[in-house]
Amino acid sequence: MRCCICGTVKNCEIYLDKIFRNMEQIASLFEDYAIILYYDKSSDNTLNKLTQYKLKNDHFHFYVNEDPLLKYRSYNIAKGRNYCINYINENYPDYEYFIMMDCDDVCENNVNLNVLQKNLLRDDWDCLSFNKKDYYDIWGLSYGPYACSFFIFTHKGPQLILGKNNLLPHDIMKKSITNTLANCPHNELIACYSAFNGFAIYKSNKFLDCKYDGTLNLNYIPQKLLLMNIQEVGAIQRNITNEDCEHRRFHFEAMLKNNARNRISPEILF
Protein backbone atom coordinates (compact mmCIF):
# COMPACT_ATOMS: atom_id res chain seq x y z
CA MET A 1 0.00 0.00 0.00
CA ARG A 2 1.19 3.52 -0.86
CA CYS A 3 -0.18 6.88 0.20
CA CYS A 4 0.12 10.60 -0.48
CA ILE A 5 -0.31 12.85 2.58
CA CYS A 6 -1.54 16.30 1.62
CA GLY A 7 -2.42 19.63 3.15
CA THR A 8 -2.55 23.39 2.75
CA VAL A 9 -0.45 25.71 4.91
CA LYS A 10 -0.75 29.37 5.84
CA ASN A 11 0.69 30.75 9.08
CA CYS A 12 1.35 27.23 10.40
CA GLU A 13 4.93 27.69 11.63
CA ILE A 14 4.29 26.84 15.29
CA TYR A 15 2.55 23.57 14.40
CA LEU A 16 4.71 22.17 11.61
CA ASP A 17 7.24 20.25 13.70
CA LYS A 18 4.44 18.23 15.28
CA ILE A 19 2.58 17.95 11.97
CA PHE A 20 5.65 16.56 10.20
CA ARG A 21 6.19 14.12 13.09
CA ASN A 22 2.63 12.84 12.71
CA MET A 23 2.91 12.64 8.92
CA GLU A 24 6.06 10.55 9.20
CA GLN A 25 4.41 8.21 11.69
CA ILE A 26 1.40 7.81 9.42
CA ALA A 27 3.74 7.19 6.48
CA SER A 28 5.33 4.30 8.41
CA LEU A 29 2.12 2.30 7.83
CA PHE A 30 2.70 2.31 4.07
CA GLU A 31 5.25 0.78 1.74
CA ASP A 32 5.93 4.14 0.13
CA TYR A 33 4.62 7.66 0.57
CA ALA A 34 4.79 11.28 -0.51
CA ILE A 35 3.99 14.44 1.47
CA ILE A 36 2.49 17.22 -0.67
CA LEU A 37 1.79 20.68 0.78
CA TYR A 38 0.42 23.84 -0.83
CA TYR A 39 1.69 27.09 0.68
CA ASP A 40 -0.12 30.43 0.73
CA LYS A 41 1.80 33.59 1.64
CA SER A 42 2.19 33.80 5.41
CA SER A 43 3.17 36.39 7.97
CA ASP A 44 5.26 33.94 10.00
CA ASN A 45 8.18 31.59 9.29
CA THR A 46 6.14 28.87 7.57
CA LEU A 47 8.00 29.03 4.26
CA ASN A 48 11.39 28.64 5.92
CA LYS A 49 10.07 25.63 7.86
CA LEU A 50 8.99 24.00 4.62
CA THR A 51 12.31 24.75 2.96
CA GLN A 52 14.29 23.26 5.85
CA TYR A 53 12.13 20.16 6.01
CA LYS A 54 12.61 19.59 2.28
CA LEU A 55 16.35 19.23 2.96
CA LYS A 56 15.62 16.43 5.44
CA ASN A 57 12.99 14.44 3.58
CA ASP A 58 13.13 13.44 -0.08
CA HIS A 59 9.50 12.34 0.04
CA PHE A 60 8.40 15.93 0.67
CA HIS A 61 7.15 18.29 -2.05
CA PHE A 62 5.65 21.74 -1.62
CA TYR A 63 4.29 24.40 -3.91
CA VAL A 64 4.45 28.15 -3.30
CA ASN A 65 1.33 29.94 -4.52
CA GLU A 66 2.26 33.33 -5.97
CA ASP A 67 -1.29 34.32 -6.95
CA PRO A 68 -3.27 36.83 -4.86
CA LEU A 69 -5.53 35.22 -2.30
CA LEU A 70 -9.19 34.87 -3.21
CA LYS A 71 -12.08 36.51 -1.37
CA TYR A 72 -13.06 33.59 0.85
CA ARG A 73 -10.92 31.22 2.91
CA SER A 74 -12.69 28.15 1.54
CA TYR A 75 -11.90 29.27 -2.03
CA ASN A 76 -8.19 29.39 -1.22
CA ILE A 77 -8.22 26.05 0.58
CA ALA A 78 -10.13 24.44 -2.31
CA LYS A 79 -7.55 25.78 -4.74
CA GLY A 80 -4.75 24.30 -2.63
CA ARG A 81 -6.40 20.94 -2.17
CA ASN A 82 -7.13 20.73 -5.91
CA TYR A 83 -3.46 21.42 -6.58
CA CYS A 84 -2.64 18.40 -4.40
CA ILE A 85 -5.17 16.24 -6.27
CA ASN A 86 -3.68 17.29 -9.61
CA TYR A 87 -0.15 16.62 -8.34
CA ILE A 88 -1.15 13.10 -7.30
CA ASN A 89 -2.79 12.46 -10.67
CA GLU A 90 0.35 13.59 -12.49
CA ASN A 91 2.98 11.96 -10.28
CA TYR A 92 1.42 9.21 -8.13
CA PRO A 93 -1.67 8.00 -10.01
CA ASP A 94 -1.10 4.40 -8.91
CA TYR A 95 -0.93 5.14 -5.17
CA GLU A 96 -3.89 3.44 -3.55
CA TYR A 97 -4.59 6.05 -0.87
CA PHE A 98 -4.29 9.73 -0.18
CA ILE A 99 -4.86 11.77 2.95
CA MET A 100 -5.98 15.35 3.44
CA MET A 101 -5.14 16.80 6.82
CA ASP A 102 -5.12 20.19 8.49
CA CYS A 103 -1.66 21.46 9.35
CA ASP A 104 -2.51 23.37 12.51
CA ASP A 105 -3.52 22.56 16.10
CA VAL A 106 -6.29 20.20 14.89
CA CYS A 107 -3.70 17.53 14.01
CA GLU A 108 -0.80 18.42 16.31
CA ASN A 109 -1.55 15.90 19.10
CA ASN A 110 0.20 12.53 18.93
CA VAL A 111 -1.46 10.37 16.31
CA ASN A 112 -2.97 7.07 17.46
CA LEU A 113 -1.49 4.80 14.80
CA ASN A 114 -3.40 1.76 16.02
CA VAL A 115 -6.71 3.42 15.16
CA LEU A 116 -5.58 4.19 11.62
CA GLN A 117 -3.83 0.87 11.09
CA LYS A 118 -6.81 -1.30 12.00
CA ASN A 119 -9.12 0.78 9.81
CA LEU A 120 -6.79 0.29 6.85
CA LEU A 121 -7.65 -3.40 7.09
CA ARG A 122 -11.37 -2.75 6.69
CA ASP A 123 -13.14 -2.83 3.35
CA ASP A 124 -16.33 -0.95 4.22
CA TRP A 125 -15.26 2.65 3.48
CA ASP A 126 -13.83 4.76 0.67
CA CYS A 127 -13.45 7.97 2.69
CA LEU A 128 -12.85 7.79 6.43
CA SER A 129 -12.67 10.66 8.92
CA PHE A 130 -12.51 10.44 12.70
CA ASN A 131 -14.03 11.63 15.94
CA LYS A 132 -12.53 14.08 18.42
CA LYS A 133 -13.12 14.72 22.10
CA ASP A 134 -15.10 17.73 20.90
CA TYR A 135 -16.42 17.18 17.37
CA TYR A 136 -15.80 20.68 16.06
CA ASP A 137 -16.20 20.49 12.27
CA ILE A 138 -19.94 20.99 11.78
CA TRP A 139 -18.97 23.31 8.89
CA GLY A 140 -17.87 20.31 6.79
CA LEU A 141 -20.50 17.84 8.00
CA SER A 142 -23.41 16.47 5.96
CA TYR A 143 -25.19 13.41 7.29
CA GLY A 144 -28.67 12.10 8.02
CA PRO A 145 -31.23 14.82 7.31
CA TYR A 146 -28.53 17.52 7.42
CA ALA A 147 -27.17 17.66 3.88
CA CYS A 148 -26.45 21.39 3.60
CA SER A 149 -24.32 23.98 5.34
CA PHE A 150 -25.97 25.21 8.53
CA PHE A 151 -25.12 28.78 7.47
CA ILE A 152 -27.92 28.88 4.89
CA PHE A 153 -30.50 28.17 7.59
CA THR A 154 -29.14 30.59 10.18
CA HIS A 155 -29.90 34.21 9.28
CA LYS A 156 -32.75 36.31 7.99
CA GLY A 157 -31.64 39.91 7.79
CA PRO A 158 -29.92 40.80 11.07
CA GLN A 159 -31.77 38.10 13.06
CA LEU A 160 -30.84 34.52 13.85
CA ILE A 161 -33.35 31.91 12.76
CA LEU A 162 -33.98 29.17 15.32
CA GLY A 163 -34.71 25.70 14.04
CA LYS A 164 -36.10 22.58 15.67
CA ASN A 165 -36.58 22.82 19.45
CA ASN A 166 -35.54 26.49 19.34
CA LEU A 167 -31.91 25.58 18.64
CA LEU A 168 -29.62 27.08 16.03
CA PRO A 169 -28.99 24.74 13.08
CA HIS A 170 -25.31 24.47 14.06
CA ASP A 171 -26.28 23.36 17.57
CA ILE A 172 -28.88 20.92 16.27
CA MET A 173 -26.26 19.26 14.06
CA LYS A 174 -23.58 19.21 16.77
CA LYS A 175 -25.94 17.63 19.28
CA SER A 176 -26.99 15.03 16.71
CA ILE A 177 -23.48 13.98 15.62
CA THR A 178 -22.20 13.97 19.22
CA ASN A 179 -25.01 11.63 20.28
CA THR A 180 -24.56 9.43 17.21
CA LEU A 181 -20.83 9.05 17.82
CA ALA A 182 -21.31 8.37 21.53
CA ASN A 183 -23.87 5.63 20.82
CA CYS A 184 -22.17 4.06 17.81
CA PRO A 185 -21.73 0.31 18.42
CA HIS A 186 -18.15 -0.86 18.86
CA ASN A 187 -16.30 -1.47 15.61
CA GLU A 188 -18.97 0.15 13.43
CA LEU A 189 -18.69 3.24 11.22
CA ILE A 190 -21.20 6.03 10.67
CA ALA A 191 -22.41 6.66 7.12
CA CYS A 192 -22.41 10.29 6.00
CA TYR A 193 -22.45 12.44 2.89
CA SER A 194 -19.53 14.62 3.92
CA ALA A 195 -17.22 14.82 6.96
CA PHE A 196 -13.66 15.95 7.54
CA ASN A 197 -12.93 17.07 11.13
CA GLY A 198 -9.33 17.92 10.24
CA PHE A 199 -8.26 14.58 8.73
CA ALA A 200 -9.62 12.11 6.19
CA ILE A 201 -8.13 9.21 4.27
CA TYR A 202 -9.38 8.36 0.77
CA LYS A 203 -9.21 5.46 -1.65
CA SER A 204 -7.74 7.09 -4.71
CA ASN A 205 -9.83 5.28 -7.31
CA LYS A 206 -13.00 6.86 -5.90
CA PHE A 207 -11.79 10.43 -5.41
CA LEU A 208 -8.96 11.43 -7.75
CA ASP A 209 -11.42 12.47 -10.46
CA CYS A 210 -13.27 14.82 -8.09
CA LYS A 211 -12.67 18.48 -7.19
CA TYR A 212 -12.97 20.66 -4.12
CA ASP A 213 -15.20 23.73 -4.39
CA GLY A 214 -15.69 26.42 -1.76
CA THR A 215 -18.55 28.21 -3.52
CA LEU A 216 -22.11 27.79 -2.30
CA ASN A 217 -24.06 25.68 -4.78
CA LEU A 218 -27.02 23.48 -3.89
CA ASN A 219 -27.57 22.06 -7.39
CA TYR A 220 -25.52 18.93 -6.77
CA ILE A 221 -27.44 17.96 -3.63
CA PRO A 222 -30.36 15.60 -4.44
CA GLN A 223 -33.73 17.28 -4.04
CA LYS A 224 -34.97 14.73 -1.51
CA LEU A 225 -32.03 15.53 0.76
CA LEU A 226 -32.70 19.26 0.49
CA LEU A 227 -36.32 18.68 1.48
CA MET A 228 -35.29 16.53 4.46
CA ASN A 229 -32.91 19.24 5.62
CA ILE A 230 -35.59 21.94 5.34
CA GLN A 231 -37.99 19.76 7.32
CA GLU A 232 -35.48 19.52 10.16
CA VAL A 233 -34.26 23.12 10.49
CA GLY A 234 -36.61 25.35 8.50
CA ALA A 235 -36.50 27.26 5.24
CA ILE A 236 -33.28 27.97 3.35
CA GLN A 237 -32.28 31.63 3.57
CA ARG A 238 -30.97 32.57 0.12
CA ASN A 239 -28.24 35.11 -0.70
CA ILE A 240 -26.56 34.91 2.70
CA THR A 241 -23.10 33.94 1.51
CA ASN A 242 -21.30 32.66 -1.58
CA GLU A 243 -19.10 30.39 0.55
CA ASP A 244 -19.41 26.76 1.59
CA CYS A 245 -17.08 24.16 3.05
CA GLU A 246 -14.85 22.95 0.22
CA HIS A 247 -15.18 19.32 1.35
CA ARG A 248 -18.93 19.08 0.86
CA ARG A 249 -18.89 19.30 -2.94
CA PHE A 250 -15.85 16.98 -3.10
CA HIS A 251 -17.48 14.25 -1.01
CA PHE A 252 -20.88 14.51 -2.71
CA GLU A 253 -19.27 14.31 -6.14
CA ALA A 254 -17.44 11.09 -5.28
CA MET A 255 -20.57 9.60 -3.73
CA LEU A 256 -22.86 10.46 -6.63
CA LYS A 257 -20.38 9.74 -9.45
CA ASN A 258 -18.35 6.83 -8.04
CA ASN A 259 -20.60 5.39 -5.31
CA ALA A 260 -18.02 6.35 -2.71
CA ARG A 261 -18.80 5.19 0.82
CA ASN A 262 -18.14 8.17 3.10
CA ARG A 263 -17.81 7.14 6.72
CA ILE A 264 -16.94 8.52 10.18
CA SER A 265 -15.12 6.45 12.79
CA PRO A 266 -16.25 7.02 16.39
CA GLU A 267 -12.62 6.56 17.46
CA ILE A 268 -10.23 9.44 18.06
CA LEU A 269 -7.12 9.67 15.87
CA PHE A 270 -5.51 12.80 17.33
N, C-alpha and C positions, 0 to 999 in steps of 0.2 A: 504494500500500500504506500502511496505517495501523496503528499499534501502541500498546497500553497497556503501560507498564512498571511492574510492581508489586513490592511487598515489605512485610515487616513490620519494625518497628524497636523495639528496646529496648536502651538503653545503647550506642548506636552513634555517639555524638558524634564520636569521634576518626576515624571512617571516612567520615563523610558528605560531606565536601568532595570526596574522591576518588570516592565512589559517585555523587554528582550529576554530576561530570565525565564519568564513564563512561556514565551514563544519557543525558546530552545527546549524547555522541558516537554512541551506539547510535541515538538518535532521529533523527540526521542521515541515516540510511539510509531513512527513511520520509517520506511526503508530509505526514503529520500524526501527532501523538502526544499521549499523556497520561501523566503519572507519578502513580501512586496508591500512597500508603503508609499503613499502619495502625500507629498508635503505641500501645505499652503503657507504662504508667508507668515512668519510668527514674530512676536515681539520679545521672545526669549531666546534661549540657546539651543532650540530644537534642531536646527539645521546642522550645527556643529556636532551634536550628539549622533545624528544619523551618519555624518561623514566619518566620525571616529569608529562607529560600530562597523561600517563597511570595511574598514581596514582589518577588522578582527574576524569577519564572517563572510566567506565567499558565497554563501547561500543567500545573502541579503542584497536586495535591489531597492532603490528608491528613486522617485521622480520628483523633481522640483517644478511646481506649477508657477509659471511666470505670468499667467493671465490675471487680470483684475478679478477680485472676488465678486460673485454674483449677489443678488439682493438678499436672498434667504439662505440661512445656514444649511437647510436640507438640500438646496440646489447644489451647493459646493460639495457637500458630502457625497451626494449622488454622482457628481462628476468624478470625484476621486475614486469611489467604489467601481464605477464603470471603467475607469482607467485600469484598475486592477483586474477586472474581468477580461478586458481586451488583452492585457499583458499575459494572462494565463492562456487565453486562446491562441496567442501567437507563439508562446514559448514553452508552455507546459500543457498542451491539449490532452495528453494521455494520463495526466495525474488524476487519480480517482476521486480525490477530495479537495475542497478548499474551505478555508475558514475566513470569516470576517469578524474582526474584534475591535472594540474600542481601545484606544491607546492612552487612556487616562486612568483616574482612580477606580473606575468600574472594574477593571481587570488587573489591578496592581496587587491584590492579595495573592498568596501562594495558591497555585492551581492544584486542584485535587485530581491528579492524573488517573486514579483508580476509577473515578466517575466517568471520565472520558473514555478510558480504555475499554471498560465493559460495554459501553454503549456502541463502540466501534464494532463489536461482535454481533450486534443486533441487526436484523434485516427488516425492521418495521418502520423506518423513517427515511426520508430523503433530505430533510432539513431538520436539524435538532438544535434548539436553544435550551437554556437552563434557568432554574429558579435562583433566587437570592433570598437572603434573610428578610429583605424588604423589596418585594417585586416593584421596581420603580418605573419600568419602561411601558407605561400604558400608552404612550405616544405611538409606539410601533406595534401595538397589540390589536389583532382582529381575531376573535374567536366566538363561538356560540352565536348569539343574536347580535353581537357587537362587531359588525364588519367594517365600520367606517371610523374615521378619526373623531374622537370626542369633541374636538374643537368646533365642528360644524353643527353641534347640537347645543352649544354652550351660551351663545350671546344673541341678544336681539336688541340692537341699538346699544345703549350703555348698560343694559341690565343683564344679569345672569339668568339663564333659563334653567329651572330645576326640572329634573326628570322624575323617574319612578321613585316613590317614597320620599319625595322632596329632597333628593340627593342630586348633586351635580353629576353629569355623565361620567366624568373622570372618576369620581368616587364610587359610582355604581360599578364601573368596570374593575376598579382596583379591589373592591370588596368581593366581587365575583371570582376573579382569578386567584385571589389569596385563599378563598374558601376551597376552590377547586383543587389547587395545589396541595393544600393541607389535607384534603380528604382523598387524594389520589391513591388508589391501592398500590402496595409495594410492587415495584418492578413494572409498572405500567407507565405509558406516556399519554400526554393530553393532546388531542387533535386540535389544530387551530388553522386559521387562514394565514396569519402573519404573526410572528413574534421574533424578538431579537434579544433584548435585555442585556446588550453589551457584547454578546458572543453568540455565534451560530456556526455550525459546521454543515457543509453541503456536499451532496453527491454531485460531482461535476456534470454527469450526463443529463441531469435534470435541470440544471441552472445556468450553465455557461452560455446558453442562447437567450438569456433574459437580461433585462436592464433595470437599473435603479432609476427612480424618478421622484423628485421632491415636489412636483407641482400637484395641486389638488385637482383630481379628476375622478369622478364617480362612474364614468362610463364603463369601466372594466369590471365593476362589481355587479354580479348578477342581481337582477331586479328583486328576486325573492329575498335575498339577503338584505338589500336596502329596506324593504318593507318590514322585515323582522326587526331591524335596528330601530326604525322609526316607532314601531310598536312598543319597544322597550323604553326609549328615552325621549320620545316626542319628535316634533317636526324638524327637518333639516333647515338650518338658517343659512341661506345662500349669501354669497358675496362677503363672507367674513374674512377670508384669507385666500391667498393663492398657493399656500404651502401645505404640504402633507409630509408624513414620515416617508423617507425614501425607500424603506424596506417593504412597505405595504404593496406597492405596485409590483415590486420584484417578486415577492412571494406569491401574490395572486397570479401573476403571469405564468410562473412555473407550475402552479397547481392547475390552472385552466388549460394550459398548452401541453404540459408534459405529465399531468396526473401526479405531480409531486406531493408527497405525504409530509406535510409540515407538522412538526410535533414539538412539545415542550416537555422536558424532563422535570419532575418535581425535586430532583436532587440539586445540590448547590455545587457549582464548579469553582467559583472564586469566593 
